[in-house]
């Protein structure tokens, strides 16, 4: 038990679920089994009956929850800690990407089976999407926080694992255009996004060509579509700085930090402006 309690005491980061502590499970299972067996075999009947009621009742709650959330049982968190709702934003929920398949199934049924065109599907879990959409007229592209809207895509399948805590808590990882969501106990695990505007993509293409004036116009149009898109705002700020428009750049950058105070790009830009 020492490694487990020491990690809790030190508030250590535990990446990728519980794999660093799997070695403690066998002993914990044996110890738990011995304790319950000892309680159930007590000579005083009321202790034995009480132990059975607690064991069956608590196990029943978990089993009922598993039936309710199928096929996403793997996101279980102990009810004593508030379940998935309390874990959301503090722990990785769908580590095994189980919620991606329902998103792919929704895309196939509602979009791809009726589409004659080749669609670009972006995702931050690219390998499963390639497997799930095999045989359909699609191009797959990898997306990650910070450059999602610099890429060309028609639909995106996203899940929360690779986003920062503020983006998860405020659900900023779910941009405008969400058409399908996989949820457990009201907590979003993954979503499908339909891109309603590509001015952000074209604006970044203009930036690559050093056509800053055109990029600014395109980013403004994109922000008219979604004024809270921090990635687009960051690109817009960079364009304003390139034109030496410090005042407007500062205003836009401050807006990013109000939306997400931990945004790395905006914090870096704020420091650059202060130094300048």
C-alpha beads as a LAMMPS data file, in Angstrom:
LAMMPS data file: protein, C-alpha beads

276 atoms
275 bonds

1 atom types
1 bond types

-500.0 500.0 xlo xhi
-500.0 500.0 ylo yhi
-500.0 500.0 zlo zhi

Masses

1 110.0

Atoms # bond

1 1 1 0.000 0.000 0.000
2 1 1 2.927 2.363 0.589
3 1 1 3.557 3.361 -3.082
4 1 1 -0.134 4.145 -3.550
5 1 1 -0.529 6.272 -0.434
6 1 1 2.822 7.980 -0.972
7 1 1 1.775 9.008 -4.509
8 1 1 -1.476 10.418 -3.094
9 1 1 0.426 12.263 -0.344
10 1 1 2.882 13.758 -2.859
11 1 1 0.071 14.532 -5.331
12 1 1 2.105 12.840 -8.042
13 1 1 0.982 13.010 -11.647
14 1 1 -0.319 9.620 -12.750
15 1 1 -0.242 9.493 -16.527
16 1 1 -2.221 7.081 -18.686
17 1 1 -4.635 5.783 -16.107
18 1 1 -3.631 3.281 -13.412
19 1 1 -0.918 1.378 -15.217
20 1 1 1.776 2.545 -12.757
21 1 1 -0.113 0.948 -9.868
22 1 1 -1.492 -2.241 -11.373
23 1 1 0.976 -4.232 -9.271
24 1 1 -0.949 -3.314 -6.084
25 1 1 -4.237 -4.769 -7.361
26 1 1 -3.623 -8.516 -6.695
27 1 1 -2.846 -7.900 -3.012
28 1 1 -5.779 -5.501 -2.642
29 1 1 -8.164 -8.070 -4.164
30 1 1 -6.915 -10.827 -1.847
31 1 1 -7.131 -8.565 1.209
32 1 1 -10.636 -7.387 0.323
33 1 1 -11.791 -10.968 -0.261
34 1 1 -10.400 -12.086 3.114
35 1 1 -12.097 -9.210 4.948
36 1 1 -15.515 -9.796 3.349
37 1 1 -15.234 -13.549 3.953
38 1 1 -14.354 -12.904 7.593
39 1 1 -17.324 -10.554 8.027
40 1 1 -19.812 -12.896 6.346
41 1 1 -18.649 -15.843 8.493
42 1 1 -19.091 -13.981 11.784
43 1 1 -21.048 -16.019 14.339
44 1 1 -23.279 -13.021 15.091
45 1 1 -25.916 -13.167 12.379
46 1 1 -26.608 -9.427 12.249
47 1 1 -22.951 -8.759 11.348
48 1 1 -23.037 -11.441 8.656
49 1 1 -26.316 -10.169 7.211
50 1 1 -25.185 -6.528 7.323
51 1 1 -21.957 -7.421 5.493
52 1 1 -23.902 -9.277 2.797
53 1 1 -26.334 -6.379 2.360
54 1 1 -23.497 -3.855 1.979
55 1 1 -21.504 -6.081 -0.366
56 1 1 -24.437 -6.990 -2.607
57 1 1 -25.909 -3.491 -2.495
58 1 1 -22.697 -1.709 -3.375
59 1 1 -21.843 -4.246 -6.080
60 1 1 -25.398 -3.912 -7.382
61 1 1 -25.000 -0.173 -7.754
62 1 1 -21.854 -0.662 -9.806
63 1 1 -23.430 -3.364 -11.967
64 1 1 -26.528 -1.246 -12.592
65 1 1 -24.289 1.649 -13.615
66 1 1 -22.392 -0.642 -16.015
67 1 1 -25.642 -1.662 -17.695
68 1 1 -26.778 1.966 -17.951
69 1 1 -23.579 3.301 -19.565
70 1 1 -22.741 0.317 -21.798
71 1 1 -20.475 0.216 -23.820
72 1 1 -18.484 2.800 -21.835
73 1 1 -17.995 0.860 -18.597
74 1 1 -14.255 1.566 -18.640
75 1 1 -14.791 5.165 -17.485
76 1 1 -15.977 4.042 -14.042
77 1 1 -14.914 6.124 -11.045
78 1 1 -15.807 5.253 -7.451
79 1 1 -19.108 6.705 -6.263
80 1 1 -17.455 7.734 -2.982
81 1 1 -15.382 10.201 -5.012
82 1 1 -18.373 11.493 -6.965
83 1 1 -18.127 9.173 -9.969
84 1 1 -17.357 10.384 -13.471
85 1 1 -18.773 13.860 -12.856
86 1 1 -16.242 14.591 -10.139
87 1 1 -13.420 12.968 -12.073
88 1 1 -14.047 15.062 -15.200
89 1 1 -11.280 17.627 -15.520
90 1 1 -9.233 16.072 -12.707
91 1 1 -8.536 12.658 -14.216
92 1 1 -8.450 11.124 -17.660
93 1 1 -11.831 9.592 -18.289
94 1 1 -11.967 7.605 -21.536
95 1 1 -8.311 6.571 -21.647
96 1 1 -9.060 3.608 -23.943
97 1 1 -10.847 5.810 -26.531
98 1 1 -13.937 3.623 -26.304
99 1 1 -16.242 6.542 -27.115
100 1 1 -14.634 7.066 -30.524
101 1 1 -16.444 4.141 -32.156
102 1 1 -19.960 5.552 -31.515
103 1 1 -18.759 8.796 -33.111
104 1 1 -17.485 6.904 -36.146
105 1 1 -20.742 4.935 -36.345
106 1 1 -22.734 8.181 -36.219
107 1 1 -20.616 9.644 -39.018
108 1 1 -21.095 6.575 -41.196
109 1 1 -24.850 6.480 -40.693
110 1 1 -25.634 10.196 -40.886
111 1 1 -22.965 11.580 -43.204
112 1 1 -20.732 9.163 -45.082
113 1 1 -23.336 6.694 -46.352
114 1 1 -25.172 9.545 -48.087
115 1 1 -22.135 11.475 -49.302
116 1 1 -20.857 11.273 -52.863
117 1 1 -17.871 13.488 -52.137
118 1 1 -14.650 12.591 -50.371
119 1 1 -14.779 14.204 -46.940
120 1 1 -11.838 15.143 -44.743
121 1 1 -12.232 13.750 -41.222
122 1 1 -9.902 15.184 -38.607
123 1 1 -9.362 13.651 -35.187
124 1 1 -7.048 13.692 -32.188
125 1 1 -7.278 9.883 -32.175
126 1 1 -6.321 9.239 -35.763
127 1 1 -5.443 5.519 -35.780
128 1 1 -8.840 4.225 -34.526
129 1 1 -10.619 6.549 -36.960
130 1 1 -8.641 5.137 -39.891
131 1 1 -9.735 1.642 -38.837
132 1 1 -13.389 2.533 -38.194
133 1 1 -13.842 4.475 -41.440
134 1 1 -12.003 2.016 -43.662
135 1 1 -13.910 1.507 -46.917
136 1 1 -15.543 4.951 -46.924
137 1 1 -14.632 7.918 -49.123
138 1 1 -12.675 9.888 -46.563
139 1 1 -9.295 11.445 -45.959
140 1 1 -8.041 11.296 -42.380
141 1 1 -6.057 14.035 -40.679
142 1 1 -4.501 14.326 -37.223
143 1 1 -5.604 17.231 -35.028
144 1 1 -4.236 18.450 -31.722
145 1 1 -4.916 21.343 -29.386
146 1 1 -3.344 24.500 -30.748
147 1 1 -3.441 23.680 -34.452
148 1 1 -6.851 22.101 -35.078
149 1 1 -8.151 25.017 -37.103
150 1 1 -4.958 25.392 -39.102
151 1 1 -5.856 22.100 -40.771
152 1 1 -8.419 21.485 -43.500
153 1 1 -11.263 19.222 -42.368
154 1 1 -15.005 18.897 -42.875
155 1 1 -15.815 16.931 -39.728
156 1 1 -13.785 16.324 -36.582
157 1 1 -14.000 13.550 -34.006
158 1 1 -12.530 14.737 -30.714
159 1 1 -12.196 13.400 -27.205
160 1 1 -11.063 15.247 -24.114
161 1 1 -7.929 13.392 -23.107
162 1 1 -5.303 15.562 -24.804
163 1 1 -6.676 18.972 -23.761
164 1 1 -5.646 21.160 -20.828
165 1 1 -7.698 21.271 -17.633
166 1 1 -9.371 24.642 -18.287
167 1 1 -10.412 23.542 -21.781
168 1 1 -11.921 20.418 -20.254
169 1 1 -13.619 22.173 -17.316
170 1 1 -15.129 24.861 -19.569
171 1 1 -15.706 22.377 -22.413
172 1 1 -13.655 24.570 -24.745
173 1 1 -12.411 21.378 -26.398
174 1 1 -15.897 21.084 -27.919
175 1 1 -15.900 23.923 -30.481
176 1 1 -18.900 25.409 -32.203
177 1 1 -20.559 22.954 -34.571
178 1 1 -20.945 19.884 -32.328
179 1 1 -23.564 17.615 -33.918
180 1 1 -23.127 14.455 -31.822
181 1 1 -21.839 13.779 -28.305
182 1 1 -21.063 10.611 -26.360
183 1 1 -21.817 11.184 -22.670
184 1 1 -21.726 9.239 -19.425
185 1 1 -23.656 10.686 -16.462
186 1 1 -23.836 14.011 -18.287
187 1 1 -20.072 14.105 -18.842
188 1 1 -18.946 14.400 -22.488
189 1 1 -16.394 11.801 -23.535
190 1 1 -16.208 12.518 -27.263
191 1 1 -17.969 14.540 -29.926
192 1 1 -18.414 14.987 -33.663
193 1 1 -17.965 18.522 -34.968
194 1 1 -19.254 19.779 -38.306
195 1 1 -17.128 22.633 -39.561
196 1 1 -19.389 25.545 -40.343
197 1 1 -16.633 27.967 -41.351
198 1 1 -13.198 27.566 -42.962
199 1 1 -12.036 31.156 -42.837
200 1 1 -9.724 30.145 -39.992
201 1 1 -8.003 27.578 -42.221
202 1 1 -7.708 29.985 -45.154
203 1 1 -6.441 32.699 -42.812
204 1 1 -3.595 30.466 -41.696
205 1 1 -2.811 29.680 -45.321
206 1 1 -2.537 33.440 -45.962
207 1 1 -0.186 33.738 -42.977
208 1 1 2.073 31.090 -44.493
209 1 1 2.223 33.213 -47.650
210 1 1 2.978 36.325 -45.534
211 1 1 -0.253 37.935 -46.749
212 1 1 -1.075 39.399 -43.352
213 1 1 -3.802 41.824 -44.452
214 1 1 -5.849 39.055 -46.064
215 1 1 -5.253 36.813 -43.053
216 1 1 -6.626 39.483 -40.689
217 1 1 -9.816 39.811 -42.748
218 1 1 -10.300 36.033 -42.814
219 1 1 -9.704 35.675 -39.073
220 1 1 -12.213 38.443 -38.378
221 1 1 -14.806 36.539 -40.415
222 1 1 -13.957 33.376 -38.528
223 1 1 -14.356 35.149 -35.185
224 1 1 -17.759 36.412 -36.326
225 1 1 -18.690 32.726 -36.578
226 1 1 -17.147 31.770 -33.212
227 1 1 -15.834 34.634 -31.100
228 1 1 -14.509 32.331 -28.346
229 1 1 -12.202 30.200 -30.504
230 1 1 -8.893 30.812 -28.714
231 1 1 -6.819 29.176 -31.448
232 1 1 -8.156 31.603 -34.057
233 1 1 -7.748 34.484 -31.623
234 1 1 -4.075 33.551 -31.158
235 1 1 -3.502 33.590 -34.922
236 1 1 -5.356 36.898 -35.164
237 1 1 -3.170 38.389 -32.411
238 1 1 -0.014 37.285 -34.221
239 1 1 -1.215 39.023 -37.373
240 1 1 -1.954 42.228 -35.465
241 1 1 1.517 42.142 -33.922
242 1 1 3.028 41.631 -37.368
243 1 1 1.279 44.875 -38.399
244 1 1 2.564 46.516 -35.183
245 1 1 -1.014 47.059 -33.983
246 1 1 -0.136 46.624 -30.303
247 1 1 -3.357 48.068 -28.864
248 1 1 -5.756 45.739 -30.696
249 1 1 -3.392 42.801 -30.237
250 1 1 -3.344 43.397 -26.468
251 1 1 -7.151 43.610 -26.346
252 1 1 -7.564 40.362 -28.294
253 1 1 -4.874 38.616 -26.237
254 1 1 -6.531 39.681 -22.982
255 1 1 -9.766 38.148 -24.289
256 1 1 -7.997 34.820 -24.771
257 1 1 -6.729 34.880 -21.183
258 1 1 -10.223 35.639 -19.886
259 1 1 -11.475 32.578 -21.725
260 1 1 -8.519 30.367 -20.781
261 1 1 -6.077 31.852 -18.236
262 1 1 -3.630 28.979 -18.863
263 1 1 -3.381 29.404 -22.644
264 1 1 0.352 29.008 -23.319
265 1 1 0.382 30.992 -26.559
266 1 1 -1.498 33.924 -25.027
267 1 1 0.715 33.956 -21.927
268 1 1 3.800 33.953 -24.141
269 1 1 2.358 36.785 -26.249
270 1 1 1.548 38.805 -23.135
271 1 1 5.183 38.520 -22.062
272 1 1 6.370 39.520 -25.535
273 1 1 4.156 42.633 -25.477
274 1 1 5.362 43.587 -22.002
275 1 1 9.022 43.228 -23.010
276 1 1 8.431 45.237 -26.201

Bonds

1 1 1 2
2 1 2 3
3 1 3 4
4 1 4 5
5 1 5 6
6 1 6 7
7 1 7 8
8 1 8 9
9 1 9 10
10 1 10 11
11 1 11 12
12 1 12 13
13 1 13 14
14 1 14 15
15 1 15 16
16 1 16 17
17 1 17 18
18 1 18 19
19 1 19 20
20 1 20 21
21 1 21 22
22 1 22 23
23 1 23 24
24 1 24 25
25 1 25 26
26 1 26 27
27 1 27 28
28 1 28 29
29 1 29 30
30 1 30 31
31 1 31 32
32 1 32 33
33 1 33 34
34 1 34 35
35 1 35 36
36 1 36 37
37 1 37 38
38 1 38 39
39 1 39 40
40 1 40 41
41 1 41 42
42 1 42 43
43 1 43 44
44 1 44 45
45 1 45 46
46 1 46 47
47 1 47 48
48 1 48 49
49 1 49 50
50 1 50 51
51 1 51 52
52 1 52 53
53 1 53 54
54 1 54 55
55 1 55 56
56 1 56 57
57 1 57 58
58 1 58 59
59 1 59 60
60 1 60 61
61 1 61 62
62 1 62 63
63 1 63 64
64 1 64 65
65 1 65 66
66 1 66 67
67 1 67 68
68 1 68 69
69 1 69 70
70 1 70 71
71 1 71 72
72 1 72 73
73 1 73 74
74 1 74 75
75 1 75 76
76 1 76 77
77 1 77 78
78 1 78 79
79 1 79 80
80 1 80 81
81 1 81 82
82 1 82 83
83 1 83 84
84 1 84 85
85 1 85 86
86 1 86 87
87 1 87 88
88 1 88 89
89 1 89 90
90 1 90 91
91 1 91 92
92 1 92 93
93 1 93 94
94 1 94 95
95 1 95 96
96 1 96 97
97 1 97 98
98 1 98 99
99 1 99 100
100 1 100 101
101 1 101 102
102 1 102 103
103 1 103 104
104 1 104 105
105 1 105 106
106 1 106 107
107 1 107 108
108 1 108 109
109 1 109 110
110 1 110 111
111 1 111 112
112 1 112 113
113 1 113 114
114 1 114 115
115 1 115 116
116 1 116 117
117 1 117 118
118 1 118 119
119 1 119 120
120 1 120 121
121 1 121 122
122 1 122 123
123 1 123 124
124 1 124 125
125 1 125 126
126 1 126 127
127 1 127 128
128 1 128 129
129 1 129 130
130 1 130 131
131 1 131 132
132 1 132 133
133 1 133 134
134 1 134 135
135 1 135 136
136 1 136 137
137 1 137 138
138 1 138 139
139 1 139 140
140 1 140 141
141 1 141 142
142 1 142 143
143 1 143 144
144 1 144 145
145 1 145 146
146 1 146 147
147 1 147 148
148 1 148 149
149 1 149 150
150 1 150 151
151 1 151 152
152 1 152 153
153 1 153 154
154 1 154 155
155 1 155 156
156 1 156 157
157 1 157 158
158 1 158 159
159 1 159 160
160 1 160 161
161 1 161 162
162 1 162 163
163 1 163 164
164 1 164 165
165 1 165 166
166 1 166 167
167 1 167 168
168 1 168 169
169 1 169 170
170 1 170 171
171 1 171 172
172 1 172 173
173 1 173 174
174 1 174 175
175 1 175 176
176 1 176 177
177 1 177 178
178 1 178 179
179 1 179 180
180 1 180 181
181 1 181 182
182 1 182 183
183 1 183 184
184 1 184 185
185 1 185 186
186 1 186 187
187 1 187 188
188 1 188 189
189 1 189 190
190 1 190 191
191 1 191 192
192 1 192 193
193 1 193 194
194 1 194 195
195 1 195 196
196 1 196 197
197 1 197 198
198 1 198 199
199 1 199 200
200 1 200 201
201 1 201 202
202 1 202 203
203 1 203 204
204 1 204 205
205 1 205 206
206 1 206 207
207 1 207 208
208 1 208 209
209 1 209 210
210 1 210 211
211 1 211 212
212 1 212 213
213 1 213 214
214 1 214 215
215 1 215 216
216 1 216 217
217 1 217 218
218 1 218 219
219 1 219 220
220 1 220 221
221 1 221 222
222 1 222 223
223 1 223 224
224 1 224 225
225 1 225 226
226 1 226 227
227 1 227 228
228 1 228 229
229 1 229 230
230 1 230 231
231 1 231 232
232 1 232 233
233 1 233 234
234 1 234 235
235 1 235 236
236 1 236 237
237 1 237 238
238 1 238 239
239 1 239 240
240 1 240 241
241 1 241 242
242 1 242 243
243 1 243 244
244 1 244 245
245 1 245 246
246 1 246 247
247 1 247 248
248 1 248 249
249 1 249 250
250 1 250 251
251 1 251 252
252 1 252 253
253 1 253 254
254 1 254 255
255 1 255 256
256 1 256 257
257 1 257 258
258 1 258 259
259 1 259 260
260 1 260 261
261 1 261 262
262 1 262 263
263 1 263 264
264 1 264 265
265 1 265 266
266 1 266 267
267 1 267 268
268 1 268 269
269 1 269 270
270 1 270 271
271 1 271 272
272 1 272 273
273 1 273 274
274 1 274 275
275 1 275 276
